[in-house]
């Protein structure tokens, strides 16, 4: 069941593409490079119709197609180290693409890694140490399972008792969206307590967790040479909700932990969730002070020369499971969809 807003966005993007209007605008909207965000790369698994977290996965065929489209468009494939160098040294002779994957799922090794290796494409995986050790609750999976299993869900939102119908897929989407965004806005401790109550009441059997990367998988990718490890905190919190010391510890200690685990120094960090409400100026400054060379967000957009002055607030473009078409990749490379979004500045770092 695709949310109505997604259908509207796809219709707008299709209009840009099929009228070729984006070609008239890309001279003004296009940048010097794109950093793509991925989570899962795995074969389509015949999802139930209600599957809101499908946006976090793409198929291996679409990853291969994305590489083809980028190569045909004349983009270089570069590591984050090389992307930083080009920004700092103003080396803009050829547009470039970076691939980054968040969290550290096993399919990054079993499915994505062979594709990157076959095509000689560098990539970064931002490793959340708590998730690798199965110590972090992927609450968005818990919520999906609760809504999928029950015909109705009773919760308190903003101090008000609410009863949500989950009688059909459309109702399930509305319920998931309402509770999900309420949880995203909650303070960290309140969110954890709320989830405990929700899970205790509605989940009688545990949600199956996706397998994570093992030490052997990470070490093999490190030996190959295309893989750059990055830090993604200890416990995947929205950093802006934490006190300053805890926020710094989440980034700094995750870097130390990765050094202990793999003997590598992580030069790049990805802020969990990564939107403006989860990471902003305070977090960008902390990443710089901790010695990270770049910090990446999930704020949408392509890279422009001006981003050389904001290396710890770099935008990314999501390869989203609801947008697995080569035409959308062409649009992303043009930068046009992001420049047409109302209120979205060219350099979004506030």
C-alpha positions as CSV (number, residue, x, y, z in Angstrom):
1,X,0.0,0.0,0.0
2,X,1.7,3.2,-1.2
3,X,1.0,6.3,0.9
4,X,-0.9,9.0,-1.0
5,X,2.0,11.5,-0.7
6,X,4.4,9.1,-2.3
7,X,2.0,8.6,-5.2
8,X,1.7,12.4,-5.7
9,X,5.5,12.8,-5.6
10,X,6.0,10.1,-8.2
11,X,3.4,11.7,-10.4
12,X,5.2,15.0,-10.2
13,X,8.5,13.4,-10.9
14,X,7.1,11.5,-13.9
15,X,5.8,14.8,-15.2
16,X,9.2,16.3,-15.0
17,X,10.8,13.3,-16.7
18,X,8.4,12.6,-19.5
19,X,8.0,16.3,-20.5
20,X,11.8,16.5,-20.4
21,X,11.3,19.7,-18.3
22,X,14.0,18.7,-16.0
23,X,16.6,19.0,-18.8
24,X,15.7,22.7,-19.1
25,X,16.2,23.2,-15.4
26,X,19.2,21.1,-14.6
27,X,21.7,23.7,-15.7
28,X,20.6,25.8,-12.7
29,X,19.8,23.0,-10.3
30,X,22.6,20.5,-11.1
31,X,25.5,20.2,-8.7
32,X,29.0,18.7,-8.7
33,X,28.1,15.4,-7.1
34,X,25.6,13.2,-5.3
35,X,25.9,11.1,-2.2
36,X,23.4,8.3,-2.3
37,X,21.9,6.7,0.9
38,X,20.9,3.0,1.1
39,X,20.0,0.6,3.9
40,X,19.1,-2.8,2.6
41,X,20.0,-4.3,-0.8
42,X,18.2,-7.7,-1.1
43,X,15.9,-9.5,-3.6
44,X,12.2,-8.6,-3.5
45,X,10.6,-10.8,-1.0
46,X,6.9,-10.6,-1.8
47,X,6.0,-8.2,0.9
48,X,2.6,-8.0,2.4
49,X,0.7,-5.0,0.9
50,X,1.2,-3.1,4.2
51,X,5.0,-2.8,4.4
52,X,6.0,0.8,5.4
53,X,9.6,0.0,6.0
54,X,10.0,-1.2,2.4
55,X,11.3,2.3,1.7
56,X,14.6,1.2,3.4
57,X,15.4,-1.5,0.8
58,X,16.1,-1.8,-2.9
59,X,16.7,-4.8,-5.1
60,X,20.1,-5.8,-6.5
61,X,18.8,-5.2,-10.0
62,X,18.0,-1.6,-9.1
63,X,21.4,-1.1,-7.6
64,X,23.0,-2.4,-10.8
65,X,20.7,-0.2,-12.9
66,X,21.6,2.9,-10.7
67,X,25.3,2.2,-11.4
68,X,24.6,1.9,-15.1
69,X,22.6,5.2,-15.2
70,X,25.3,7.1,-13.3
71,X,28.0,5.7,-15.5
72,X,26.1,6.5,-18.7
73,X,25.6,10.1,-17.4
74,X,29.3,10.5,-17.1
75,X,29.7,10.5,-13.3
76,X,32.8,9.2,-11.6
77,X,32.3,6.8,-8.8
78,X,34.3,8.0,-5.8
79,X,34.9,7.3,-2.1
80,X,33.9,9.8,0.5
81,X,37.6,10.6,1.0
82,X,37.8,11.5,-2.7
83,X,34.6,13.5,-2.6
84,X,36.0,15.5,0.3
85,X,39.2,16.1,-1.6
86,X,37.3,17.3,-4.6
87,X,35.2,19.7,-2.5
88,X,38.2,21.1,-0.6
89,X,40.5,21.4,-3.7
90,X,37.7,22.7,-5.9
91,X,38.2,19.8,-8.4
92,X,34.9,19.9,-10.2
93,X,36.0,18.7,-13.7
94,X,33.7,15.7,-13.6
95,X,30.5,15.1,-11.6
96,X,30.7,12.3,-9.1
97,X,28.6,9.8,-7.2
98,X,29.2,8.3,-3.7
99,X,27.4,5.3,-2.4
100,X,26.7,5.1,1.4
101,X,24.8,2.5,3.4
102,X,23.6,3.0,6.9
103,X,23.5,0.7,10.0
104,X,25.5,-2.3,8.9
105,X,23.1,-5.0,7.6
106,X,24.4,-8.4,6.5
107,X,22.9,-7.9,3.0
108,X,25.4,-5.1,2.5
109,X,28.0,-7.8,2.3
110,X,26.0,-10.7,0.8
111,X,24.2,-8.7,-1.9
112,X,25.5,-5.2,-2.3
113,X,29.3,-5.9,-2.0
114,X,29.5,-8.3,-4.9
115,X,27.7,-5.7,-7.1
116,X,30.1,-2.9,-6.1
117,X,33.1,-5.2,-6.6
118,X,31.9,-6.3,-10.0
119,X,31.6,-2.7,-11.2
120,X,34.6,-1.3,-9.3
121,X,32.5,1.1,-7.3
122,X,33.7,2.4,-3.9
123,X,31.2,2.5,-1.0
124,X,30.9,3.5,2.6
125,X,29.0,1.6,5.3
126,X,28.2,3.7,8.4
127,X,28.3,1.1,11.2
128,X,26.1,1.5,14.3
129,X,28.0,-0.6,16.9
130,X,24.9,-1.2,19.0
131,X,23.0,-2.5,16.1
132,X,25.9,-4.8,15.0
133,X,25.8,-6.3,18.5
134,X,22.0,-6.6,18.5
135,X,21.7,-4.2,21.4
136,X,19.5,-1.6,19.8
137,X,15.8,-1.8,19.2
138,X,14.8,-1.2,15.7
139,X,11.5,0.3,16.9
140,X,10.2,1.1,13.4
141,X,10.1,-2.7,12.8
142,X,8.3,-3.3,16.1
143,X,5.7,-0.7,15.1
144,X,5.1,-2.2,11.6
145,X,4.6,-5.6,13.1
146,X,2.1,-4.3,15.8
147,X,0.0,-2.5,13.2
148,X,0.2,-5.5,10.8
149,X,-0.9,-8.0,13.4
150,X,-3.9,-6.2,15.1
151,X,-7.3,-5.0,13.8
152,X,-7.0,-1.9,16.1
153,X,-4.4,-0.2,18.2
154,X,-5.1,1.9,21.3
155,X,-2.5,4.4,22.3
156,X,-2.1,7.8,24.0
157,X,-0.8,10.5,21.7
158,X,-0.1,14.0,23.0
159,X,-2.0,13.2,26.2
160,X,-5.1,12.0,24.3
161,X,-6.4,8.4,24.3
162,X,-6.7,7.3,20.6
163,X,-8.1,4.2,19.0
164,X,-6.7,3.5,15.5
165,X,-8.4,1.1,13.2
166,X,-6.1,-1.3,11.4
167,X,-9.0,-3.1,9.5
168,X,-7.5,-2.6,6.1
169,X,-4.2,-1.6,4.5
170,X,-5.2,2.0,4.0
171,X,-6.1,2.3,7.7
172,X,-2.9,0.5,8.7
173,X,-0.8,3.1,6.7
174,X,-2.6,6.0,8.5
175,X,-2.1,4.3,11.9
176,X,1.6,3.6,11.3
177,X,2.3,7.2,10.1
178,X,0.5,8.8,13.1
179,X,2.3,6.7,15.7
180,X,5.7,6.7,13.9
181,X,5.9,10.5,13.7
182,X,4.7,10.9,17.3
183,X,7.5,8.6,18.4
184,X,10.1,10.5,16.3
185,X,9.2,13.7,18.1
186,X,9.4,12.2,21.6
187,X,12.4,12.7,23.9
188,X,14.7,9.6,24.0
189,X,13.7,8.3,27.4
190,X,10.0,8.9,26.9
191,X,10.2,7.2,23.5
192,X,11.8,4.1,25.1
193,X,9.2,3.9,27.9
194,X,6.4,4.3,25.4
195,X,7.8,1.5,23.2
196,X,8.1,-0.8,26.2
197,X,4.5,-0.4,26.9
198,X,3.4,-0.8,23.3
199,X,5.5,-3.9,22.8
200,X,4.4,-5.5,26.1
201,X,0.8,-5.0,25.2
202,X,0.8,-5.9,21.5
203,X,3.8,-8.1,20.6
204,X,3.4,-11.6,22.1
205,X,6.2,-13.0,19.9
206,X,9.4,-11.1,19.0
207,X,9.9,-9.4,15.7
208,X,12.5,-11.1,13.5
209,X,15.5,-8.8,13.2
210,X,17.5,-8.5,10.0
211,X,20.9,-10.1,10.3
212,X,23.8,-7.7,10.8
213,X,27.4,-7.7,9.5
214,X,29.8,-10.0,11.2
215,X,33.4,-9.3,12.0
216,X,34.5,-11.6,9.2
217,X,32.3,-9.9,6.7
218,X,33.6,-6.4,7.6
219,X,37.2,-7.7,7.5
220,X,36.8,-9.2,4.1
221,X,35.4,-6.0,2.7
222,X,38.2,-4.0,4.3
223,X,40.8,-6.2,2.6
224,X,39.1,-5.7,-0.8
225,X,39.9,-2.0,-0.8
226,X,36.6,-0.5,-2.1
227,X,35.0,-0.3,1.3
228,X,35.3,2.7,3.7
229,X,33.9,2.2,7.2
230,X,32.1,5.1,8.8
231,X,30.7,5.8,12.3
232,X,27.0,5.8,13.0
233,X,26.9,6.2,16.8
234,X,26.5,3.6,19.6
235,X,22.8,3.3,19.8
236,X,21.2,5.1,16.8
237,X,19.5,8.0,18.7
238,X,18.3,11.3,17.2
239,X,21.4,13.2,18.5
240,X,19.6,16.5,18.7
241,X,17.4,15.1,21.5
242,X,20.5,14.3,23.7
243,X,22.4,16.5,26.1
244,X,25.7,17.7,24.7
245,X,28.0,15.3,26.6
246,X,25.8,12.3,25.7
247,X,25.6,13.4,22.0
248,X,29.4,13.7,21.8
249,X,29.9,10.3,23.5
250,X,27.6,8.7,21.0
251,X,29.8,9.8,18.1
252,X,33.2,9.7,19.7
253,X,32.8,6.4,21.5
254,X,31.4,4.7,18.5
255,X,34.5,5.7,16.7
256,X,36.6,4.2,19.5
257,X,34.6,1.0,19.5
258,X,35.0,0.6,15.7
259,X,38.8,1.0,16.2
260,X,38.8,-1.7,18.8
261,X,36.6,-4.0,16.7
262,X,38.3,-3.6,13.3
263,X,41.5,-1.7,13.9
264,X,40.3,1.1,11.6
265,X,40.1,4.9,12.1
266,X,36.7,6.1,10.9
267,X,37.0,9.5,9.2
268,X,33.3,10.0,8.4
269,X,30.1,10.0,10.4
270,X,26.4,9.7,9.6
271,X,23.9,11.2,11.9
272,X,21.1,8.7,12.8
273,X,17.8,9.7,11.1
274,X,19.7,12.7,9.8
275,X,16.9,15.2,9.3
276,X,17.0,18.7,10.6
277,X,15.2,17.7,13.8
278,X,17.8,15.0,14.5
279,X,21.0,16.8,13.7
280,X,21.8,20.4,13.2
281,X,24.5,23.0,13.9
282,X,25.4,21.7,17.4
283,X,25.9,18.1,16.0
284,X,27.8,19.4,13.0
285,X,30.2,21.4,15.2
286,X,30.7,18.4,17.5
287,X,31.5,16.1,14.6
288,X,34.1,18.6,13.4
289,X,35.6,18.9,16.9
290,X,35.8,15.2,17.2
291,X,38.0,15.1,14.1
292,X,35.6,13.6,11.6
293,X,36.5,14.8,8.1
294,X,32.8,14.7,6.9
295,X,29.4,14.3,8.4
296,X,26.4,13.3,6.3
297,X,22.8,14.0,6.9
298,X,19.6,12.8,5.2
299,X,18.7,16.3,4.2
300,X,17.8,16.0,0.5
301,X,19.9,17.5,-2.2
302,X,23.0,17.3,-4.4
303,X,26.4,18.7,-3.6
304,X,27.4,22.2,-4.7
305,X,30.8,23.9,-4.5
306,X,29.6,25.8,-1.4
307,X,29.4,22.6,0.5
308,X,33.2,22.8,0.9
309,X,32.4,25.1,3.8
310,X,30.0,22.7,5.3
311,X,31.7,19.3,5.2
312,X,29.9,18.1,8.4
313,X,26.4,18.9,7.0
314,X,26.5,17.2,3.6
315,X,23.1,16.3,2.0
316,X,22.3,12.9,0.6
317,X,19.8,11.4,-1.8
318,X,17.9,8.3,-0.7
319,X,17.6,5.3,-3.0
320,X,14.2,4.6,-1.8
321,X,12.3,1.4,-2.2
322,X,9.2,3.2,-3.5
323,X,11.2,4.9,-6.3
324,X,13.1,2.0,-8.0
325,X,13.1,3.4,-11.6
326,X,16.0,4.5,-13.7
327,X,14.2,7.7,-14.6
328,X,14.2,8.7,-11.0
329,X,17.9,8.2,-10.8
330,X,18.3,10.6,-13.8
331,X,16.2,13.1,-12.0
332,X,18.3,12.8,-8.8
333,X,21.5,13.4,-10.8
334,X,20.0,16.6,-12.3
335,X,19.2,18.0,-8.9
336,X,15.9,19.4,-10.2
337,X,13.4,17.7,-7.8
338,X,15.2,19.1,-4.8
339,X,15.4,22.7,-6.1
340,X,11.7,22.6,-6.8
341,X,10.7,21.7,-3.3
342,X,9.2,24.7,-1.6
343,X,11.3,26.1,1.3
344,X,14.3,23.8,0.6
345,X,17.4,26.0,0.4
346,X,20.2,25.3,-2.0
347,X,22.6,24.9,1.0
348,X,20.5,23.4,3.8
349,X,22.7,23.5,6.9
350,X,20.6,25.4,9.5
